Amino acid sequence: MKQTGTVLVTGGCGFIGSNFIRFLFERTGFSGNVVNLDKLTYAGRPENVADIQSEYCDRYHFLCGDIADRAFVENIFHKFEIRIVVHFAAESHVDRSISGSAPFMETNILGTWTLLEAARMAWGDHADPETFRFHHVSTDEVFGQLMGDDPGFTETTPYDPRSPYSASKASSDHLVRAWYHTYGLPVTISNCSNNYGPYQFPEKLIPVVILNALNKKPIPIYGDGKNIRDWLYVEDHCEAICRILESGIPGETYNIGGNCELANIDLVHAICGIMDELSPVAVNSAFGSYRELISFVTDRPGHDRRYAMDTGKIQRELNWEAVTGIEDGLTRTVEWYMKNQNWVNAVRS
Ligand SMILES: NC(=O)c1ccc[n+]([C@@H]2O[C@H](COP(=O)([O-])OP(=O)(O)OC[C@H]3O[C@@H](n4cnc5c(N)ncnc54)[C@H](O)[C@@H]3O)[C@@H](O)[C@H]2O)c1
């Protein structure tokens, strides 16, 4: 990304946001500043950006705060002359949205509305898209579920969210589009499939599998394990967002995915196979392979059966496609969790 100026990243202490800030500084020609606004919920970890904080201290500013705090957010736009927003901040875990949906509504809906209004106040109506951009990061879950061999979701698939999480993200997508049509706010939206990679909080499937296996604990799989997700290595997602910031058309939505559909049970077997290679179980152990730790548990209510993304638009229009193969991405992820036990202990404490 060639843009200079100041980028406001929301949720930059979370999994994807922290990877994005690192990617921006280290893997693109970006020469501007980053303001990271994060509330530091249980999922927001200062450890995730500790290296950025020390390496880029003159170009990186961390602010602890809530995206739904209007006065605080408006002041950030004013003080740092924000020109680009990359909006990751969200409550992101479906299971938590089922047991308590309030923070999902507050952050994902009201927080997004607050950011949109703050951007509009700072940039004015019909802001110049060459200068300003509001990029909203969303999910494939807004489209509902696919069955059997249904074709993948496209950018025009009707919304059909089925969990409090996906309903709150769908609401936020609608708000972002409305601010484009009504006020001419230069927005782009991306809807992405499941990400994996370093720094993912150990409540999501892949880190749970790796860490339970390392600790010889049962590896839980919902239902029959045949729910299908499309998996994308997090750095590929970061690259796609940079491509959209650089060349995406204001008002447009882009689907992002890894073209890598896997049933949960097959994904878990793949991870166990990698772990059997990288960290073989001791010969005198009670089990011979991490696969033997797999344990089926009661299914999540309303568990979507299958997601798949048609990424033709971003491939054709922005020349982006995922480049990290699943075996390579999973191996890098397993190695990262094995080498970063201090991080695991810190986020779990
Ligand atoms: N993880 C995935 O597989 C995936 C896939 C598609 C889309 N997304 C979307 O990408 C974004 C980032 O996901 P993630 O997996 O990195 O999530 P995450 O839960 O790891 O991180 C979310 C971050 O937002 C911060 N945050 C939460 N509420 C806040 C508030 N009110 N104000 C300021 N900061 C707040 C948290 O502290 C945390 O740092 C989300 O919008 C999510 O919907 C995620």
The ligand as an ORCA input file, in Angstrom:
! r2SCAN-3c Opt
* xyz 0 1
  N     -11.336    -14.461     12.670
  C     -11.965    -14.754     11.532
  O     -11.878    -15.889     11.058
  C     -12.743    -13.699     10.790
  C     -13.247    -14.006      9.519
  C     -13.933    -13.015      8.815
  C     -14.110    -11.759      9.365
  N     -13.621    -11.500     10.615
  C     -13.816    -10.141     11.153
  O     -12.522     -9.592     11.301
  C     -12.507     -8.703     12.405
  C     -11.388     -9.089     13.351
  O     -11.597    -10.426     13.783
  P     -10.572    -11.115     14.816
  O     -10.704    -12.570     14.618
  O      -9.261    -10.472     14.713
  O     -11.262    -10.726     16.199
  P     -10.639    -10.707     17.661
  O     -11.766    -11.059     18.559
  O      -9.379    -11.487     17.720
  O     -10.231     -9.173     17.888
  C     -11.186     -8.154     18.054
  C     -10.474     -6.946     18.598
  O     -11.438     -5.877     18.720
  C     -11.257     -5.263     19.988
  N     -12.528     -4.682     20.412
  C     -13.662     -5.339     20.747
  N     -14.628     -4.475     21.099
  C     -14.094     -3.237     20.955
  C     -14.603     -1.923     21.145
  N     -15.866     -1.721     21.563
  N     -13.793     -0.878     20.904
  C     -12.520     -1.070     20.498
  N     -11.976     -2.286     20.313
  C     -12.758     -3.368     20.530
  C     -10.793     -6.385     20.904
  O     -10.147     -5.880     22.062
  C      -9.860     -7.147     19.987
  O      -8.561     -6.619     20.013
  C     -13.890     -8.779     13.039
  O     -14.638     -7.679     12.583
  C     -14.455    -10.082     12.520
  O     -15.854    -10.011     12.426
  C     -12.941    -12.448     11.344
*
